[in-house]
Amino acid sequence: MSTPETPQDFSRANSSPNQPDLFGSSTALRHYAAVVRRRWRWIAAGLVLGMVGGLISTVIATSTAPKSSYFKATNTIVEADGSGTANLSQVAFLLQSAEVQGQIATAMNLPVETLRGLIAAQDQSNVSAIDVTAISTDPQFAVTLADTSAKILMDSWSTDSKRRAAESSDAVIARIDELAAKRDELESQIARNPSQATLLRAELDSVINQYRLAREQFQSIAVSDQTVAAFTVFQPAIAVQINGRAFAIRYDANLNSRGSISATQSVPKLTFSETDLTVVSGSSRAVRILIGGLVGLILGIATAFVLEVWDDRIRRRDGLEAVTGLPVIVEVPVFTRAERQELSVIALDAPRSRTAELYRTVRTSILFAIEAESLAALANSDSPDSPRNDRTPVILVTSPSPGEGKTTTTANVASVFAAAGTRTLIVDCDYRKPSIGKYLAPIPDLEHPTNPQPTRVENLWFIPAPRTSASPAIVIEELGRVIDSWRDDFDIVFLDTPPMLTTNDATDLLASADLTMLVIRSGQTRTVAAERVSGLLARFGAPVIGTIFNGCSAADMEGYYGYYGAGYYGSGYYGSGYYGSGYYGSGYYSSGEGQPAQTGQPAQLGQRVRPTPVAPMDAPQTPTSTNGSAEGDAQS
């Protein structure tokens, strides 16, 4: 038997199995997204470790950094009666006056030059308060300076308010006396000169009005003098440690404040070392954690991609084709946990599901491969009129290692054939670890264990693995006789064999099979194992239909299976690919040579109707069993 050489066209020999096509940006992006989804734990671990590292570095930096020698102290004063009548901005500005700073310097017994840039007042209008802040390299000095400045500011405001009230009162009294004297003078003129009484009386009325207004002003000043806004200390000063940068900023702000006496005099400029500028605030901690998290995230992503490069497990279709040189028939998505636990046959239990449709795609591929084998054998025969080999095709299903979905694939593909009316037989060749019977629920025949047993799937029979302690060679020989004796009673036979790299059983059974189908699991099968299996199959000349790629994630499947549109059936594998304009498009199949027999004819035992790639019947007939009569009708 021979296989078409065109499956090798699917191999990307010059590409790495798990590397994206850098020339296809969308494919590369999907690959990168799949790597992130697959390795997200490493990325999350890097992010967490980076944030923890940032927090630890903050603690270490805080503990090892030299202690700052800069402090600030703030004394908060408020209006005693809370009336809000005082002009807070004017009160705060008073602290920058030379007179107040001179009083502070006298109270502190210091030259006034030493206070320049060290004190400032800031009004807080929303709470009717004033913050008097002092900075220094000595915490106690800063507290004393702030408290003293606040006290002198309060006293100065009170004294200044009283002085201004007294000055206003004296000015109003002098005005009242002046108007009273002028009133008396006008009254005497009216008495001496009655002829001008009208004009003088009008002037007298004006003076009397001014006199009345002056009296009202005097009364107002008297009342305001009694209610001069007084301040009291709300919170005494407390020294707070600051860094050199904060000290320098506040120092420069104090020097440049409007009204500061230092603004008009020469003041030595302060300099700060790098250690003075060390940030120890809470915002620095957040920044360090953020930077640590960012670095950890980058390292986590880098680690994820490094692991992806080192990981030789096959995850992508192109990688599998590059390693094995075989076309991927379908990519079967991961089964749900319920489907795995229930041992369900998806093609039977959920025939309209996406996975069932994929198994029907496998059926189509097998039918084409069977026809290709038949046509190739006919083409290689000595005579064009040679009889066609009508023996039932035997499909061997194997995998490199256990747990790759070989048994599940066999059960589902066989069920698809049976659902199409094809009399199907499954032979369990894994006598060391038989398991396919759990999917099929066969009716056991204890008297004749090697006879085909009906299963819960219509048109599907099952021969269990032999229970014997004989040597593997004897068991394989017996399996070969069983396969050969029963194959012609069915339309197609599937062999569920052990993994090829675990035992030699599958290799020994290659002689009993017409075609081989390889099952690979995404994320489990390693490159070396896939290469060894494909090498073994090539060495023994086994015709391989292709590979079934199990357990594929949505990100790695690259959207091959669109709903009959531009996906798998549109312009994909069967559209313009291998079976479209390739071997079977313009080759034997389109030329009309060796057309398969028409379907719909009943098949008796010993009379074969080969399965053909046509649509299944809507209502397959149920086989019956009688002695020496036909077991049922078969339709391919």
C-alpha positions as CSV (number, residue, x, y, z in Angstrom):
1,M,0.0,0.0,0.0
2,S,1.1,3.6,-0.5
3,T,0.1,7.0,0.6
4,P,0.1,10.2,-1.4
5,E,3.2,12.3,-0.9
6,T,1.3,15.5,-0.6
7,P,0.8,15.3,3.2
8,Q,4.5,16.3,3.3
9,D,3.5,19.6,1.8
10,F,1.9,20.5,5.2
11,S,5.3,20.2,6.9
12,R,7.1,23.3,7.8
13,A,10.5,21.8,8.1
14,N,12.3,25.1,8.6
15,S,10.1,26.3,11.5
16,S,10.2,25.5,15.2
17,P,7.2,23.5,16.5
18,N,6.1,26.1,18.9
19,Q,7.3,29.3,17.3
20,P,4.8,31.7,15.7
21,D,5.0,32.8,12.1
22,L,6.6,36.2,12.5
23,F,5.5,37.2,9.1
24,G,1.8,36.8,10.0
25,S,1.1,39.4,12.6
26,S,-2.3,38.1,13.5
27,T,-1.0,34.5,14.0
28,A,1.9,35.8,16.1
29,L,-0.4,37.9,18.3
30,R,-2.6,34.9,18.8
31,H,0.4,32.8,19.7
32,Y,1.6,35.4,22.2
33,A,-1.9,35.6,23.7
34,A,-1.9,31.9,24.1
35,V,1.4,31.9,25.8
36,V,0.2,34.5,28.3
37,R,-3.0,32.6,29.0
38,R,-1.0,29.3,29.4
39,R,1.7,30.8,31.6
40,W,-0.3,33.3,33.5
41,R,0.7,31.8,36.9
42,W,4.3,32.7,36.2
43,I,3.4,36.2,35.2
44,A,1.2,36.7,38.3
45,A,4.0,35.3,40.5
46,G,6.5,37.7,39.0
47,L,4.1,40.6,39.6
48,V,3.5,39.6,43.2
49,L,7.2,39.0,43.9
50,G,8.1,42.3,42.3
51,M,5.7,44.2,44.5
52,V,6.9,42.4,47.6
53,G,10.5,43.2,46.6
54,G,9.5,46.9,46.2
55,L,8.0,46.9,49.7
56,I,11.1,45.2,51.2
57,S,13.4,47.6,49.4
58,T,11.4,50.5,50.9
59,V,11.9,49.0,54.4
60,I,15.6,48.5,53.9
61,A,16.1,51.9,52.4
62,T,14.2,53.5,55.3
63,S,16.2,51.6,57.9
64,T,19.6,52.1,56.3
65,A,19.2,55.7,55.2
66,P,20.8,58.3,57.4
67,K,18.4,60.1,59.6
68,S,17.3,63.5,58.4
69,S,18.3,66.5,60.5
70,Y,15.5,68.7,59.3
71,F,12.3,69.4,61.2
72,K,9.2,71.5,61.0
73,A,6.7,72.5,63.7
74,T,3.3,74.0,63.1
75,N,1.3,76.0,65.7
76,T,-2.4,76.5,64.7
77,I,-4.3,79.5,66.0
78,V,-8.0,80.3,65.6
79,E,-10.4,83.1,66.5
80,A,-11.4,82.8,70.1
81,D,-15.1,83.6,69.5
82,G,-15.3,81.9,66.2
83,S,-17.0,84.9,64.7
84,G,-14.9,84.9,61.5
85,T,-14.7,88.7,61.5
86,A,-10.9,88.9,61.3
87,N,-9.1,89.1,58.0
88,L,-7.0,85.9,58.1
89,S,-4.9,86.8,55.1
90,Q,-4.0,90.2,56.8
91,V,-3.2,88.5,60.1
92,A,-0.9,85.9,58.3
93,F,0.8,88.6,56.3
94,L,1.6,90.4,59.5
95,L,4.1,87.7,60.5
96,Q,6.4,88.7,57.6
97,S,6.7,92.3,58.8
98,A,10.0,93.5,60.1
99,E,8.4,94.7,63.4
100,V,6.9,91.2,64.2
101,Q,10.1,89.3,63.2
102,G,12.1,91.8,65.3
103,Q,9.9,91.0,68.3
104,I,10.3,87.3,67.7
105,A,14.1,87.6,67.5
106,T,14.0,89.7,70.7
107,A,11.9,87.1,72.5
108,M,14.2,84.3,71.3
109,N,17.2,86.3,72.2
110,L,18.6,85.9,68.7
111,P,19.7,88.2,65.9
112,V,16.9,88.9,63.5
113,E,19.0,87.6,60.6
114,T,18.8,84.0,62.0
115,L,15.0,83.9,61.5
116,R,15.0,84.7,57.8
117,G,13.4,82.0,55.9
118,L,12.6,79.9,59.0
119,I,9.0,81.0,59.8
120,A,5.9,81.5,57.8
121,A,2.1,81.8,58.3
122,Q,-0.6,80.4,56.1
123,D,-4.3,81.2,56.5
124,Q,-6.8,78.4,56.4
125,S,-10.0,80.3,55.5
126,N,-12.2,77.3,55.3
127,V,-11.7,76.6,59.0
128,S,-10.9,80.2,60.2
129,A,-7.4,79.2,61.3
130,I,-3.8,80.2,60.7
131,D,-0.9,77.8,60.6
132,V,2.4,79.2,61.9
133,T,5.2,77.0,60.8
134,A,8.9,77.0,61.7
135,I,11.7,75.0,60.2
136,S,15.0,74.1,61.7
137,T,17.7,71.5,62.1
138,D,16.8,71.3,65.8
139,P,13.4,69.9,66.6
140,Q,13.1,71.7,69.9
141,F,14.1,75.0,68.4
142,A,11.5,74.5,65.7
143,V,8.8,74.0,68.3
144,T,9.9,77.0,70.4
145,L,10.1,79.2,67.3
146,A,6.7,78.2,66.1
147,D,5.0,78.7,69.5
148,T,6.8,82.0,70.1
149,S,5.9,83.3,66.6
150,A,2.3,82.3,67.1
151,K,2.1,84.1,70.4
152,I,3.7,87.2,69.2
153,L,1.6,87.2,66.1
154,M,-1.6,87.0,68.2
155,D,-0.3,89.8,70.5
156,S,0.8,91.9,67.6
157,W,-2.6,91.6,65.9
158,S,-4.4,92.4,69.2
159,T,-2.2,95.4,69.8
160,D,-2.4,96.6,66.3
161,S,-6.1,96.3,66.2
162,K,-6.5,98.3,69.5
163,R,-4.1,100.9,68.2
164,R,-5.9,101.3,65.0
165,A,-9.2,101.5,66.8
166,A,-7.8,104.2,69.2
167,E,-6.5,106.2,66.3
168,S,-9.8,106.0,64.5
169,S,-11.6,107.0,67.7
170,D,-9.4,110.0,68.2
171,A,-9.9,111.1,64.6
172,V,-13.6,110.9,64.9
173,I,-13.7,112.8,68.3
174,A,-11.6,115.5,66.7
175,R,-14.0,115.7,63.8
176,I,-17.0,115.9,66.2
177,D,-15.4,118.7,68.2
178,E,-14.6,120.6,64.9
179,L,-18.2,120.2,63.7
180,A,-19.6,121.3,67.1
181,A,-17.5,124.5,67.0
182,K,-18.7,125.2,63.5
183,R,-22.3,124.7,64.5
184,D,-22.0,127.1,67.3
185,E,-20.4,129.7,65.1
186,L,-23.2,129.4,62.5
187,E,-25.9,129.8,65.1
188,S,-24.3,133.0,66.4
189,Q,-24.0,134.4,62.9
190,I,-27.7,133.8,62.3
191,A,-28.5,135.7,65.5
192,R,-26.3,138.7,64.4
193,N,-27.3,138.8,60.8
194,P,-31.0,138.0,60.3
195,S,-30.9,139.2,56.7
196,Q,-28.8,136.2,55.8
197,A,-30.5,133.8,58.0
198,T,-31.8,131.6,55.1
199,L,-28.4,131.0,53.6
200,L,-26.8,130.5,57.0
201,R,-29.5,128.1,58.2
202,A,-28.9,125.9,55.1
203,E,-25.2,125.7,55.9
204,L,-26.1,125.0,59.6
205,D,-28.3,122.0,58.5
206,S,-25.4,120.5,56.6
207,V,-23.1,120.8,59.6
208,I,-25.7,119.3,61.8
209,N,-26.0,116.3,59.4
210,Q,-22.2,115.8,59.4
211,Y,-22.1,116.1,63.2
212,R,-24.8,113.3,63.4
213,L,-22.8,111.1,61.1
214,A,-19.6,111.6,63.1
215,R,-21.4,110.7,66.3
216,E,-22.7,107.5,64.7
217,Q,-19.2,106.7,63.5
218,F,-17.9,107.2,67.0
219,Q,-20.4,104.9,68.4
220,S,-19.5,102.2,65.8
221,I,-15.8,102.5,66.6
222,A,-16.6,102.2,70.3
223,V,-18.6,99.0,69.7
224,S,-15.9,97.5,67.4
225,D,-13.2,98.4,69.9
226,Q,-15.0,96.1,72.4
227,T,-15.2,93.3,69.8
228,V,-11.7,93.3,68.4
229,A,-11.0,89.7,67.1
230,A,-8.8,87.8,69.5
231,F,-6.9,84.6,68.6
232,T,-6.1,81.6,70.8
233,V,-3.9,78.5,70.3
234,F,-5.8,75.6,68.8
235,Q,-2.9,73.1,68.6
236,P,0.6,73.7,70.0
237,A,3.6,73.0,67.7
238,I,4.9,69.5,67.4
239,A,8.2,68.7,65.6
240,V,7.9,66.6,62.5
241,Q,10.9,65.2,60.6
242,I,11.2,66.2,57.0
243,N,13.8,65.5,54.3
244,G,16.2,68.0,52.9
245,R,14.2,68.6,49.8
246,A,11.1,69.6,51.7
247,F,13.2,71.8,53.9
248,A,14.8,73.6,50.9
249,I,11.4,74.1,49.2
250,R,9.9,75.6,52.4
251,Y,13.0,77.7,53.1
252,D,13.0,79.2,49.6
253,A,9.3,79.9,49.8
254,N,9.7,81.7,53.1
255,L,12.5,83.8,51.7
256,N,10.4,84.8,48.7
257,S,7.3,85.6,50.6
258,R,5.9,89.1,50.0
259,G,6.8,91.4,52.9
260,S,9.7,89.3,54.2
261,I,12.5,91.4,55.5
262,S,14.9,88.9,54.1
263,A,13.8,89.6,50.5
264,T,15.7,92.9,50.7
265,Q,18.8,91.7,52.4
266,S,21.7,89.4,51.5
267,V,21.0,85.9,52.8
268,P,23.4,83.0,52.6
269,K,22.0,80.2,50.3
270,L,21.7,76.8,51.9
271,T,23.0,73.7,50.2
272,F,21.9,70.1,50.6
273,S,23.7,66.8,50.1
274,E,22.2,63.8,48.3
275,T,21.5,62.1,51.7
276,D,19.5,65.1,52.8
277,L,17.2,64.7,49.8
278,T,16.4,61.0,50.6
279,V,12.6,60.5,50.4
280,V,11.1,58.6,53.2
281,S,7.4,59.5,52.7
282,G,4.5,57.2,52.1
283,S,4.3,58.2,48.5
284,S,7.9,56.9,48.0
285,R,6.7,53.5,49.3
286,A,3.9,53.4,46.8
287,V,6.3,54.3,44.0
288,R,8.8,51.6,45.0
289,I,6.0,49.0,45.1
290,L,4.7,50.1,41.7
291,I,8.2,50.0,40.2
292,G,8.8,46.6,41.8
293,G,5.5,45.3,40.4
294,L,6.4,46.6,36.9
295,V,9.8,45.0,37.0
296,G,8.3,41.7,38.3
297,L,5.6,41.8,35.6
298,I,8.3,42.2,32.9
299,L,10.4,39.4,34.4
300,G,7.3,37.2,34.7
301,I,6.4,37.7,31.0
302,A,10.0,37.0,30.1
303,T,10.1,33.9,32.2
304,A,6.8,32.7,30.5
305,F,8.3,33.1,27.1
306,V,11.6,31.4,28.0
307,L,9.7,28.5,29.4
308,E,7.6,28.4,26.3
309,V,10.8,28.2,24.2
310,W,12.3,25.4,26.4
311,D,9.0,23.5,26.5
312,D,9.1,20.9,23.8
313,R,5.5,19.8,24.2
314,I,3.5,20.3,21.0
315,R,0.7,22.7,21.3
316,R,0.0,24.0,17.8
317,R,-1.1,22.5,14.6
318,D,1.8,23.9,12.6
319,G,4.3,22.5,15.1
320,L,2.8,19.1,14.9
321,E,2.8,19.0,11.2
322,A,6.5,20.2,11.2
323,V,7.6,17.5,13.6
324,T,5.7,14.5,12.1
325,G,5.4,15.6,8.5
326,L,1.8,14.4,8.6
327,P,-1.3,16.5,8.0
328,V,-3.5,17.3,11.0
329,I,-7.0,16.1,10.2
330,V,-8.8,17.9,13.0
331,E,-8.0,19.7,16.2
332,V,-10.3,18.4,18.9
333,P,-11.0,20.9,21.8
334,V,-10.6,20.0,25.4
335,F,-13.4,17.9,26.8
336,T,-15.3,19.3,29.8
337,R,-14.8,17.6,33.2
338,A,-18.3,16.2,33.0
339,E,-17.6,14.7,29.6
340,R,-14.4,13.1,30.9
341,Q,-16.1,11.7,34.0
342,E,-19.1,10.3,32.3
343,L,-17.1,8.5,29.6
344,S,-19.5,9.9,27.1
345,V,-19.2,9.3,23.3
346,I,-19.7,12.9,22.1
347,A,-20.5,11.8,18.5
348,L,-23.4,9.8,19.9
349,D,-24.5,11.7,23.0
350,A,-24.2,15.2,21.5
351,P,-24.4,14.7,17.7
352,R,-25.0,18.4,16.9
353,S,-22.0,19.6,19.0
354,R,-18.9,21.1,17.5
355,T,-16.8,18.1,18.6
356,A,-19.1,15.6,17.0
357,E,-18.8,17.6,13.7
358,L,-15.0,17.3,14.0
359,Y,-15.3,13.5,14.3
360,R,-17.5,13.5,11.2
361,T,-14.6,15.3,9.5
362,V,-12.3,12.5,10.5
363,R,-14.8,10.0,8.9
364,T,-14.6,12.0,5.7
365,S,-10.8,11.9,5.8
366,I,-10.8,8.1,6.3
367,L,-13.1,7.6,3.4
368,F,-10.9,9.6,1.1
369,A,-7.8,7.8,2.4
370,I,-9.5,4.4,1.8
371,E,-10.4,5.4,-1.8
372,A,-6.9,6.8,-2.4
373,E,-5.3,3.5,-1.2
374,S,-7.6,1.6,-3.5
375,L,-6.8,3.8,-6.5
376,A,-3.1,3.8,-5.8
377,A,-3.1,-0.1,-5.6
378,L,-5.0,-0.2,-8.9
379,A,-2.6,2.2,-10.5
380,N,0.4,0.1,-9.3
381,S,-1.1,-3.2,-10.5
382,D,0.4,-4.9,-13.5
383,S,-2.9,-5.0,-15.4
384,P,-5.5,-2.3,-15.5
385,D,-8.1,-5.0,-15.4
386,S,-6.9,-6.4,-12.2
387,P,-9.6,-7.1,-9.7
388,R,-10.1,-4.5,-7.1
389,N,-9.2,-5.3,-3.5
390,D,-12.6,-5.4,-1.8
391,R,-11.5,-6.5,1.6
392,T,-12.8,-4.5,4.6
393,P,-10.4,-1.7,5.5
394,V,-8.8,-2.0,8.9
395,I,-7.8,1.3,10.6
396,L,-5.2,1.1,13.4
397,V,-5.5,3.9,15.9
398,T,-2.4,4.5,18.1
399,S,-0.6,7.3,20.0
400,P,3.0,7.8,21.2
401,S,2.2,7.6,25.0
402,P,-0.8,6.8,27.3
403,G,-3.4,9.4,28.1
404,E,-3.5,11.1,24.7
405,G,-7.1,10.3,23.8
406,K,-6.6,7.3,21.5
407,T,-9.4,5.2,23.0
408,T,-11.8,8.2,23.1
409,T,-11.0,9.0,19.5
410,T,-11.6,5.4,18.4
411,A,-14.9,5.2,20.1
412,N,-16.1,8.5,18.7
413,V,-14.9,7.9,15.1
414,A,-16.4,4.4,15.1
415,S,-19.7,5.8,16.4
416,V,-19.8,8.3,13.6
417,F,-19.3,5.6,11.0
418,A,-22.0,3.5,12.7
419,A,-24.4,6.4,12.8
420,A,-24.0,6.7,9.0
421,G,-25.3,3.2,8.6
422,T,-21.8,1.6,8.2
423,R,-21.4,-1.8,9.9
424,T,-18.5,-1.0,12.2
425,L,-16.3,-3.3,14.3
426,I,-13.9,-2.2,17.1
427,V,-11.3,-4.7,18.2
428,D,-9.7,-3.8,21.6
429,C,-6.0,-4.7,21.1
430,D,-4.9,-3.1,24.3
431,Y,-5.0,-6.3,26.4
432,R,-2.7,-4.9,29.1
433,K,-5.1,-2.1,29.9
434,P,-8.4,-2.5,28.1
435,S,-10.7,0.5,28.5
436,I,-12.7,1.2,25.3
437,G,-15.5,-1.2,26.5
438,K,-16.4,1.4,29.1
439,Y,-17.5,3.8,26.4
440,L,-19.5,1.3,24.4
441,A,-21.3,-0.8,27.1
442,P,-21.2,-4.0,25.0
443,I,-23.4,-7.1,25.7
444,P,-20.8,-9.7,26.7
445,D,-20.8,-13.2,25.1
446,L,-19.2,-15.3,27.8
447,E,-19.3,-18.5,25.7
448,H,-17.6,-16.9,22.7
449,P,-15.6,-14.0,23.9
450,T,-13.9,-13.5,20.5
451,N,-17.2,-13.0,18.7
452,P,-18.4,-9.5,18.0
453,Q,-20.6,-8.2,20.7
454,P,-23.4,-5.6,20.1
455,T,-23.0,-2.3,21.9
456,R,-25.2,0.6,22.9
457,V,-24.4,2.2,19.5
458,E,-26.5,0.9,16.6
459,N,-24.4,-0.7,13.8
460,L,-21.4,-0.9,16.1
461,W,-19.9,-4.2,17.4
462,F,-17.1,-4.8,19.7
463,I,-14.5,-7.6,20.3
464,P,-12.9,-7.3,23.7
465,A,-9.2,-7.7,24.4
466,P,-8.1,-11.3,25.2
467,R,-7.7,-12.2,28.8
468,T,-4.7,-14.4,28.9
469,S,-1.3,-14.7,30.5
470,A,0.3,-15.9,27.3
471,S,3.3,-14.1,25.9
472,P,2.7,-10.9,23.9
473,A,3.8,-12.6,20.7
474,I,1.1,-15.3,21.1
475,V,-1.5,-12.7,22.0
476,I,-0.7,-10.5,19.0
477,E,-0.8,-13.6,16.7
478,E,-4.2,-14.5,18.1
479,L,-5.5,-10.9,17.6
480,G,-4.3,-11.1,14.0
481,R,-6.3,-14.2,13.4
482,V,-9.4,-12.7,15.1
483,I,-9.1,-9.5,12.9
484,D,-8.6,-11.5,9.7
485,S,-11.5,-13.9,10.5
486,W,-14.1,-11.1,11.2
487,R,-13.0,-8.2,9.0
488,D,-15.0,-9.2,6.0
489,D,-18.3,-9.4,8.0
490,F,-18.2,-5.7,8.5
491,D,-17.7,-2.5,6.4
492,I,-14.9,-1.1,8.5
493,V,-12.7,-2.2,11.4
494,F,-11.0,-0.1,14.0
495,L,-8.1,-1.4,16.1
496,D,-7.7,0.3,19.5
497,T,-4.0,-0.4,20.2
498,P,-1.6,0.3,23.0
499,P,0.7,3.4,22.7
500,M,3.6,2.7,20.3
501,L,6.4,3.9,22.6
502,T,5.1,2.0,25.5
503,T,4.9,-1.5,24.0
504,N,5.6,-3.2,20.7
505,D,2.0,-4.4,20.2
506,A,1.0,-1.5,17.9
507,T,4.0,-2.1,15.7
508,D,3.3,-5.8,15.4
509,L,-0.3,-5.1,14.5
510,L,0.7,-2.8,11.6
511,A,0.7,-5.9,9.4
512,S,-3.0,-6.4,10.1
513,A,-4.0,-2.8,9.3
514,D,-4.6,-1.0,6.0
515,L,-4.3,2.5,7.3
516,T,-3.0,4.1,10.5
517,M,-4.3,7.1,12.4
518,L,-2.1,8.8,14.9
519,V,-3.5,10.5,18.0
520,I,-1.6,13.4,19.6
521,R,-2.6,15.4,22.7
522,S,-1.8,19.1,22.8
523,G,0.4,20.1,25.7
524,Q,1.3,16.5,26.6
525,T,3.0,14.9,23.6
526,R,6.6,16.0,23.4
527,T,8.5,16.6,20.2
528,V,10.9,13.7,20.7
529,A,8.0,11.3,21.1
530,A,6.1,12.5,18.1
531,E,9.3,12.3,16.0
532,R,10.0,8.7,17.2
533,V,6.5,7.6,16.3
534,S,6.4,9.2,12.9
535,G,9.9,7.7,12.3
536,L,8.7,4.2,13.3
537,L,5.6,4.5,11.0
538,A,7.8,5.6,8.1
539,R,10.4,2.8,8.7
540,F,7.7,0.2,8.6
541,G,6.0,1.7,5.6
542,A,2.7,2.2,7.3
543,P,0.3,4.3,5.4
544,V,-0.8,7.1,7.7
545,I,-4.0,9.0,7.2
546,G,-3.0,11.8,9.4
547,T,-3.0,12.9,13.0
548,I,-5.9,13.7,15.4
549,F,-4.8,16.7,17.6
550,N,-6.6,16.3,20.9
551,G,-7.0,18.7,23.8
552,C,-6.4,21.9,21.9
553,S,-7.1,25.2,23.6
554,A,-9.1,27.8,21.8
555,A,-6.1,30.2,21.6
556,D,-3.9,27.6,19.9
557,M,-6.5,26.4,17.4
558,E,-6.2,29.7,15.5
559,G,-9.9,29.8,14.4
560,Y,-9.5,26.9,11.9
561,Y,-13.1,25.7,12.6
562,G,-15.4,28.4,11.5
563,Y,-19.0,27.5,11.0
564,Y,-18.8,26.1,7.5
565,G,-17.8,29.6,6.2
566,A,-14.2,30.7,5.7
567,G,-13.0,28.2,8.3
568,Y,-12.1,24.6,8.0
569,Y,-14.7,23.6,5.4
570,G,-14.5,26.9,3.4
571,S,-11.0,27.7,2.4
572,G,-9.2,25.5,4.8
573,Y,-8.2,21.8,4.7
574,Y,-10.9,20.6,2.4
575,G,-11.5,23.9,0.5
576,S,-8.4,24.7,-1.4
577,G,-6.0,22.6,0.5
578,Y,-5.1,19.0,0.4
579,Y,-8.4,17.6,-0.7
580,G,-9.6,20.7,-2.7
581,S,-7.3,21.4,-5.6
582,G,-4.6,19.0,-4.4
583,Y,-4.2,15.3,-4.7
584,Y,-7.9,14.5,-4.8
585,G,-9.1,17.6,-6.5
586,S,-7.3,17.2,-9.9
587,G,-6.0,13.7,-9.3
588,Y,-7.5,10.3,-9.6
589,Y,-10.8,11.1,-7.9
590,S,-11.8,13.9,-10.3
591,S,-10.9,11.9,-13.4
592,G,-13.6,9.3,-12.9
593,E,-11.3,6.3,-12.8
594,G,-12.2,3.6,-10.3
595,Q,-15.4,5.2,-9.1
596,P,-16.7,3.6,-5.9
597,A,-19.8,1.3,-6.0
598,Q,-23.1,3.0,-5.6
599,T,-24.6,2.9,-2.1
600,G,-28.0,1.9,-1.0
601,Q,-27.7,-1.8,-2.0
602,P,-28.0,-4.4,0.8
603,A,-24.9,-6.3,1.7
604,Q,-24.9,-10.0,2.6
605,L,-22.1,-11.7,4.5
606,G,-19.2,-12.3,2.2
607,Q,-20.5,-9.7,-0.3
608,R,-18.7,-6.4,0.2
609,V,-19.9,-2.8,-0.5
610,R,-17.0,-0.5,0.3
611,P,-17.7,2.7,2.3
612,T,-17.7,5.7,0.0
613,P,-17.4,9.5,0.8
614,V,-21.1,10.4,0.5
615,A,-23.6,11.8,2.9
616,P,-25.0,9.4,5.5
617,M,-28.5,8.1,5.3
618,D,-31.1,9.8,7.5
619,A,-32.5,6.6,8.9
620,P,-30.1,3.6,8.8
621,Q,-31.6,0.2,9.0
622,T,-31.1,-1.9,12.1
623,P,-29.2,-5.2,11.4
624,T,-30.9,-8.5,12.2
625,S,-29.2,-11.8,13.0
626,T,-30.4,-15.2,11.8
627,N,-28.6,-18.5,11.3
628,G,-27.0,-18.5,7.9
629,S,-28.9,-15.3,6.8
630,A,-27.8,-11.8,6.4
631,E,-27.1,-9.9,9.6
632,G,-28.3,-6.6,8.2
633,D,-28.1,-4.1,5.5
634,A,-25.0,-2.0,5.3
635,Q,-24.7,1.3,3.6
636,S,-21.6,3.4,3.4
